[in-house]
Amino acid sequence: MKATASYPGSIGEMIQGNFKGKDVLISCPVNFFTRVTLFESNCPVFKYNYPKSMQFMKNALKRWNYDVYEKNMDMVITSQIPKGKGFASSTADLCATYYALLDLFNRSFNERELIDCCIEVEPTDSIIFHTMTIFDYKRGNFKESIGEYFKFYLIVFEGNRRVDTIEFNRGVTKPSNYVDDLIKIFKNGLKRKDLKDMALASTESILRNESRLKYSILPEIINIKDFTGGLGIIGAHTGDCLAIIYENSQTVDKAIKNIEGILNYKIYKLETIGKEELVQEIGSEYPG
């Protein structure tokens, strides 16, 4: 028995905050991928390197009454996604584990099952869904699909801090700021495919959350955005990355040539991916 599946990460969250009394986020998948391989072994050793994915696998097999298989299951994860920086690396690992399990045991996709198994491990990004979704990332009790993912481009500024999602959410004392108004702007922008409005809402979401996670480079990134024709800022509300949003790839390429280095930050290009690319990467088990 052997199965392999891939899944993308995200670039932080476009929106995060309190919406209608619930802590929610909205994320977009990007062209960073993780790859999980599951296989039988008489002496599994590799899975212990991936405690979150191992726990997810154990939870899923228990739900299916397949507990007997768990002791002889091993896994190997290879990933392009930076860890602990806000790129949803853990969510991507869990989703890839889920799709590999579906393949291995010939099971059908179940959205509620995926939500519950992820939330049992840690707060979870909305990239688990196949459309842009407002999601209660802590409890998984609320979701609202608001439109299709679509393509845009990013210059990423990745710092060297590593933030553990579970520990961060346990330790944060500041409540989330209300974002009902930002989500209204974001939804209207998405409906019209107006990236400017979406980027405006995303930038304001970062600014409103500065009391929870401070970025000393944020003023500099905003200046770079204005100088290079960027539309807004997207970033990790739990992590160490910010990015400037652009409508086309050529503007990004031109902008990167004119950006001076920022101490302790890597600078590179990323792009979001749409549903078609997700289906191609994940395969026939992908819903929709």
N, C-alpha and C positions, 0 to 999 in steps of 0.2 A: 504493500500500500504506500503510495506516494502522491502528493499533490502540491502544486505551486500556484500562488496568486500574487498579484501586484496591486498597489493602491497608492494614490497621490497624497502628498501633504497639502498644507495651505500656507498662505502668508498671513499669519496672524488672523485677525478678525476685522471685517469692514465696519461692523457695529458691535459694541458690547455695552450692556448696561441694563437698567431696570425698565421693562416694558409691560405695562398693565399689571404691575405688582410682581413680576417674575424676572429673575436674572436670565437674560438671553444673550445670544450672539448670532452673527451672520458671517459665515466664512465662504471662501472660494477656493476650489482646488487649483493647484499650480503644477508645473511640469518638473516636480521632484517626486521620485517614487521610492517606495519600499517593496521588497519582494520576500515573501514568506514561503518556505518549503517545509511541509510536514511529511514525516515518514515513520514507519515502524522500526523499532530497534529493541533488541533484547537488553541493551544497557544504555538508555538515553542519558546523554550528558550535556548536550548543547542547549536544551530548553531552559536550563537554570540560569543562562546568561540573559534571559528575557523574562523577568518575573511578571510583568504586566500581561504579556501575550500568553505566557504559560497559565496564568490565572484565568484569563479569558477562555482559553481552550478547555480548561478544567470545568469552568462554569457551563460552557456550551454542551460539553459531553454529558454533564450531569442532567441538564435539561432534556436531553434526548434519551436518557436512560442508557447511555453508552459508557458509563463510568469505568467499566472493565477495560476499555481500550486505553485509558489515560496513562497508565503506568508504563506502557510500551510505546508511547508516542514521543517523538523527538521533533525538534524544529531548528531551522537555521534561518536567520534573517539577514539579508543584505540590503542596505539602504543608502540612498543619496541624500536623505533628509537630515539636516543638522539636528542634533539632540538638545533638548532643553532651551531652545532659542525662540520658540513660538511658531514653529512650522507644522504643528500638529503631528509630530513624528509618532507619538504613541497612538493617536487615533488611527493613523495610517497603518501602523503595525497590527492593531486590533482588527481593523476591517479586512486587511489582507489575510489574517489568520482565519477570520470568519469565512471568507470566500474559498480559502483552501479547504476548510472543514466541510463546506457544502459539497465541494467537488469530491473529496475523499469518501464521504459517506452518502453521496447521491441524495442530498437533501435539497429542498426548495428554499429560496430566499424568504425570510420573514422579517419585515421591518421592525416590528415590535420586539422581536427576539434580539435583533442586532442592537437596538437602543438599550434594552435592559442589560444585555451582557456587557456592553461598553460602560454604562453608568455604574455597574457593580464594581468595575475596576477603578475608574477615575472620571472626573468631569471631562466631557467629550465634545469635540468640534462638530459643527453641522455639516461637514463634508461627508458624513456617513450617508447623507441623502443624495438623490440623483437630480435634485433641483435646488436652487437657492432657497434656503430655509431659515426662518427665525426659530431658534431652538433653545429650550430650557436645558442648558448644558450641564447643570448640576443634578437635576432630578429626572429629566427626561419626560416630564409630564405635559409639556406643551410644545407643539411645533406648528408652523404655518408656512407652507410652500408659497413662494411669492414670484417665481418665474424661473426661466432657464438660465443656467450658467452661460456666460459668453466671454469672448476673447478680449483681454486687454493686456497691457505690458507694464513691467515694473523695473525700476532700479532699486535693488535691495541693499540695505546697510545692515550687516549682521555683526553684532557685538560679540564679546567673548564671555559674557556672563551666561551661566546655565541656571535655569529656573525649573524646579520640579513642580508640576501642575498641582499635585495633591498637597504638597507642603505649602505652596503659595496660597491656595484656597483655604487651608486651615489657618494660616497665620495672618491673612489680610483682615484688618479691622475696619477699614473704611467701607461704607455701603456703596453699592453701585449707583451711579447717577442715572436719573431718568432720561430715557432716550425715545420716548413716544414721538416727539416732534421729528427727531432724526430719522426714525424708521418710516414715518410718513413721507419725508423727502426722498429717502432711499427707494421706497417702493414705487413712488411716482416716477423716479428716474429710471428704475429698472423696467417699468412698464413701457416707457418711451425709448428704452435703450439709450438714455442720456447719461453718459458716464460722468459728465461734469457734476450733476446733482448727486450722484452716488458718491463721487469722490469728496464733495463738499461735506456730506453727512459723515463719511469715514474720517475725515480730518477732525471734525468737531468731536467725534467719539473719542479719538485719541486725546484731545485737549481736555475733555471732561473727566478723563480717567487718570490725569496726571497725579492726583492725590493718592492713587492706588499703586501706580508704577511710574516712576519718574524717568524721563529720558533727557539727559543733559544736552544731547545733540539735537533735540527737536527744533529749536530755533534755527540752527544751521541747516537742517534738512528742509525746513520751510523756505529758507532763502534760496537754496539750490532749486527747489521746485519752481519758485517764481522765476528764477534766472533761466531755467532750461525749458520752460513751457509745460511743466507738469500740471496735472489737474487737481491733485490732492495727495494726502498721506494715508497709508494703510500700515498697520503694525500690530505687534503682539501686545495684548493687554496682560499677558502672562508669558514673559520671555524677554528676549533682547534682540529684536529686529524691527526696523522701520523700512518702509519702501515708498517711493514716489510713483504715482499712477500716471500712465500715459496711454493715449489712444492708439498709437501706432509704433511699430518696431523701429522704424527709421529715426524717429525722434529720440528714442532711447539710445540707439547707437551713437547718435551725434552728441547727446548729453553726456554720456559716459566719458567721451574723449575730453570733455571740458571740466570734469569734476576732479578737484584735488582730493587726495586721500584724507581720511579722518582717522585719527589715532585709535588703534585697537578695533577698527571696523573693516570688515571685508566688503567690497563693493562689486556687485555683479548684476546681470540681467536675468529676469524670470518672466514667465507669461502664464496667465490663467488658462485652464483647459475647459472645453465644453463637454456636453453629454456624449457626443460621438467619440471623442478621444477617450473618455472614461470607459465606454462600452468596448472599444478596441483593446484597451489595456487590461480590463478585468475579464472580459469574455462573456459567454452566453448567460452566465448566472446573474449578470447585472440586471436589476429590475427595470422595467419600462422599455 
